Amino acid sequence: MTAVRRRWAGATELDVELPDGATMRALAYPELVGHPEPGDRVLLNAGALLMGLGTGGYALVVALPDRLPPDPPQAADTREAGHLVKARYTPLQPILLGVDEEASPHHELLAGAESLDGMPVVTADLHSALPAVLAGIHADAPDARVAYLLTDGGALPAWFSRTLAGLADRLAGTVSVGQAFGGDLEASTLHSGLLAARHVLRADVAIVAQGPGNLGTGTRWGFSGVAVGEAVNAVATLGGRAVGSLRISAADPRPRHRGVSHHSLTAYGRVALAAADLVVPDGLDRALADQVDAALAPLADRHRIVTVPTAGLDAALRASAVPLSTMGRGLDADHAYFLAAAAAGRHAVRLAG
């Protein structure tokens, strides 16, 4: 490596020079590979970068072959520091302390936890919705305690997200669930993560969304956001109140994502078997509003379609602590998308009372 470009919580961005003299931008997770320094040789995985995939644009540091990180402090035959293995059976699998396992100080609390006690939970398809949902919550309730549940459909390390790093002081905490890792708390399932958000972090509202790097094949079922429907089911199972953030856009160049994205329609219309409040912001352009109404009509038998006033939400979005961007489009370029997410946050915090 030749230089450190910048650092944020859990990640270091580097400049790397290749043997042929070409340069490349790379990302290291010090918890996994150690702290790179100028002059270090680095082993890179550059597959996604070379393919030109949309999120990140990084080669990823697999190892510092001449300066490996120290072994973890715990003995290999103990579980005192945790035994949750994530990114399982990959070379960099981390071993972590699960929030509810026996070595955790929260084990006894969570062993008896069965209910979310009606806590509103906003479910969203894309990571880019997170700051907008949070803006909608805090627009009406600036002191509300909000937990973020990082699911494993996108980036697995919480450290990848600069958005999350920038929102850390506005969240009660992050719970990384499933194969995702790097949050303030680690949970093996979304169910245990939701219970931890409620009972350990004492959240008033929770937000469930994948990390950066949405997966999609352009088919009805081939996208990581189907997990949104499963999240609705989990919330209902645990006695929470699911609030569906809809992926609404008039700006997406792909017809399947204009109006209400087919991702939202499949997740809420086909995967979610329990009822949710599906939030539509008022004041949409008439043509877009008509598209949205028509798309949601078949979902009204199962879900509650809720129109939420948006006064003050534009200002809240513009005051976001982190930049707003979805698929390369900012707030003004795709206003309806961010407004819909903020409206879901507003509705959730009003349910919380």
C-alpha angles and dihedrals in degrees: 000000000000105000147355109245098188143323134221133170107316098349141083123197114212144187111229129191116212124216090259092055096256118132129225137185113238139182127217129192104211092200088063106032107016130248113312119218131192109279095031118130111233132200108219138199102208100165099113092042093051090048090055095235113181107241123070107348092220139133107224124232110236097178147343093231096194096045114033120190119259120268115265113271097241121086114252092241098056133077098200093114093043138276105222107129114201131185077031121214093005118120094253098044109155121218110218144176110257115220092234103035122111096262091054120100086225096055097102093046094050095040087069098037115110106151143052088212092230095307111169113240121194113212118201135178101217134044088229089071092065100083092041094051089047091050090054092050095048093043088074102022111028092177097050114129108235126188124197120215109205108205125197104247094099132019109359098206113072085209092073092071116086086181091061092046089053093050097046095106091050095053129074084221147301123259114199110207137191110358093343116105144176100069126128087262130026122218131180095217139020089247094057090041092055091050089050091050091054102038105027102032091031091222122187091198133013131205121208118198139135123252124261117299111063115208118220139156100188092253130114096254104022103093135090093235092078082089088074089072091049088051090057089053092049092050091051093046090055097046098257130133113249117215113190117215106207123218099232123171142159092182106057109111091216113085093215089064099045120102100004110356117245085236090066093042093052096042096047098028101043110015104037108080094176127067123265135179104250107204124217117184116228121234098047118153107278095244092048092045090054090051091050094048092050093048094050098044094089090052095055094087091068105022136048111243105212125190111209126197113242104201108141096010096104090057091047091052092049089052092054114142090226133039116272115228136152122181087343094307122119131210098283094042094054104017096156092058095056093038091055091052092048091049089054089054091049092051092048095052091048089055088051088060 
